[in-house]
Amino acid sequence: MKASTSLISLAVAVTAVLAGCGSTPQRFYTLASPAAAYAAPAVASPLWIEVGPLAVPERLARPQMVVSSTGAQAQVDVLEDSRWASSFENEMRDALSSGIAGQLGALDGTRGGRPAAAPVTRISVQVRRFDAVEGKGVDASLGWSARRGEQARPLVCQLNLSEPASGPGIDAVAQSAQKLTARASAVMARGVAALQSNPDASCPI
């Protein structure tokens, strides 16, 4: 009986390996933009920023890309073969923090490393909507806030962005998502810069 069970297990394992040989290879994408795309520093250093863990809709809290097909907005597809380099919320958090820091010439303490006594501007982000539609692009709605040090009144803002796709296919959707995230980090960077000189700064456009 043990020998028979072992043979069955081996057959199942071989079948799984053979099936995997014909599967579509996974493709991985990032939301982070190249550092060369960042503008010159807008504030004097040293400035520390920290982006807290993002709040995202449950359906997006995964590494797989989630897209809709044109004309089927009520239906979404979770793409097993097209994934972000990490879970969506971590990928966006890293992209926003590096983007904001890069555009301001700031130091990024999001993942640690900030001296305890160093003043910091903390940024919180809630992704309320991030709709990717193949062949069309990405629409997003973000709520975000920034607080400088122990400042009593944070800057609280709402950001709605759309980024059209440059063509058909998932590659174009991923590029739209990356460009939209870069635009979001640019708006947040302007808000953080304004907050450094004016505690009553308004939300940037």
Secondary structure in CASP SS format (residue, H / E / C, confidence):
PFRMAT SS
TARGET T0000
AUTHOR 0000-0000-0000
METHOD secondary structure of the structure
MODEL  1
M C 1.00
K H 1.00
A H 1.00
S H 1.00
T H 1.00
S H 1.00
L H 1.00
I H 1.00
S H 1.00
L H 1.00
A H 1.00
V H 1.00
A H 1.00
V H 1.00
T H 1.00
A H 1.00
V H 1.00
L H 1.00
A H 1.00
G H 1.00
C H 1.00
G C 1.00
S C 1.00
T C 1.00
P C 1.00
Q C 1.00
R E 1.00
F E 1.00
Y E 1.00
T C 1.00
L C 1.00
A C 1.00
S C 1.00
P C 1.00
A H 1.00
A H 1.00
A H 1.00
Y C 1.00
A C 1.00
A C 1.00
P C 1.00
A C 1.00
V C 1.00
A C 1.00
S C 1.00
P C 1.00
L C 1.00
W E 1.00
I E 1.00
E E 1.00
V E 1.00
G C 1.00
P C 1.00
L C 1.00
A E 1.00
V C 1.00
P C 1.00
E H 1.00
R H 1.00
L H 1.00
A C 1.00
R C 1.00
P C 1.00
Q E 1.00
M E 1.00
V E 1.00
V E 1.00
S E 1.00
S E 1.00
T C 1.00
G C 1.00
A C 1.00
Q C 1.00
A C 1.00
Q C 1.00
V E 1.00
D E 1.00
V E 1.00
L E 1.00
E E 1.00
D E 1.00
S E 1.00
R E 1.00
W E 1.00
A C 1.00
S C 1.00
S C 1.00
F H 1.00
E H 1.00
N H 1.00
E H 1.00
M H 1.00
R H 1.00
D H 1.00
A H 1.00
L H 1.00
S H 1.00
S H 1.00
G H 1.00
I H 1.00
A H 1.00
G H 1.00
Q H 1.00
L H 1.00
G C 1.00
A C 1.00
L E 1.00
D E 1.00
G C 1.00
T C 1.00
R C 1.00
G C 1.00
G C 1.00
R C 1.00
P C 1.00
A C 1.00
A C 1.00
A C 1.00
P C 1.00
V E 1.00
T E 1.00
R E 1.00
I E 1.00
S E 1.00
V E 1.00
Q E 1.00
V E 1.00
R E 1.00
R E 1.00
F E 1.00
D E 1.00
A E 1.00
V E 1.00
E E 1.00
G C 1.00
K C 1.00
G E 1.00
V E 1.00
D E 1.00
A E 1.00
S E 1.00
L E 1.00
G E 1.00
W E 1.00
S E 1.00
A E 1.00
R E 1.00
R E 1.00
G C 1.00
E C 1.00
Q C 1.00
A C 1.00
R C 1.00
P C 1.00
L E 1.00
V E 1.00
C E 1.00
Q E 1.00
L E 1.00
N E 1.00
L E 1.00
S E 1.00
E E 1.00
P E 1.00
A C 1.00
S C 1.00
G C 1.00
P C 1.00
G C 1.00
I H 1.00
D H 1.00
A H 1.00
V H 1.00
A H 1.00
Q H 1.00
S H 1.00
A H 1.00
Q H 1.00
K H 1.00
L H 1.00
T H 1.00
A H 1.00
R H 1.00
A H 1.00
S H 1.00
A H 1.00
V H 1.00
M H 1.00
A H 1.00
R H 1.00
G H 1.00
V H 1.00
A H 1.00
A H 1.00
L H 1.00
Q H 1.00
S H 1.00
N C 1.00
P C 1.00
D C 1.00
A C 1.00
S C 1.00
C C 1.00
P C 1.00
I C 1.00
END
